[in-house]
Amino acid sequence: MNILITYFSGTGNTSFVASRLAGRLRAAKPDEGVPAASGHAVSCMPIERVADRELTAADLVVLGFPIYACDAPTPVYEFVRRKATASRTPADPARPIPV
């Protein structure tokens, strides 16, 4: 399984958590509650660096972000809108959005 952990981090805290999660998934053993995690490819990057090919190649996308006044930050909304639009093709309009 190809896992993409992507995040927006205003102060660095979400970046820290995303990196720790990626490290734990990479180091996990199947008997630790993550089935066959050691066989997974795990990528971790900020939303600014995520290209469409990373999203289409991912089997699982984890999106992390801080909460600002009970809402997601504007860059997160922009990322989701941009990537949701890019992920749909005329040949396959019903394809699930990988976000």
DAQUILIN-V852383 format. One record per backbone hydrogen bond with DSSP energy under -1.0 kcal/mol. NH is the residue of the N-H (numbers start at 0). CO is the residue of the C=O. E is the energy in kcal/mol with one decimal. If there is no record, write none. Layout:
nh->[NH:NH]
co->[CO:CO]
e->[E:E]
This chain:
nh->[2:3:4:5:6:7:15:16:17:18:19:20:21:22:23:24:25:26:27:31:36:38:39:40:42:44:46:48:54:55:56:58:59:61:63:67:75:76:77:78:79:80:81:82:83:84:85:86:91:94:98]
co->[40:59:42:61:44:63:11:12:13:14:15:16:17:18:19:20:21:22:23:28:33:35:36:0:2:4:6:45:50:51:52:1:1:3:5:70:72:72:73:74:75:76:77:78:79:80:81:82:88:91:96]
e->[-3.4:-2.8:-3.3:-3.2:-1.1:-2.1:-2.0:-2.2:-2.7:-2.4:-2.2:-2.6:-2.5:-2.4:-2.5:-2.5:-2.4:-1.9:-1.1:-2.3:-1.8:-1.7:-2.0:-2.1:-2.8:-2.3:-2.5:-1.8:-1.5:-2.5:-1.7:-2.9:-1.6:-3.0:-2.6:-3.1:-1.2:-1.4:-2.4:-2.1:-2.5:-2.6:-2.7:-2.9:-2.5:-2.0:-2.0:-1.8:-1.1:-1.5:-1.9]
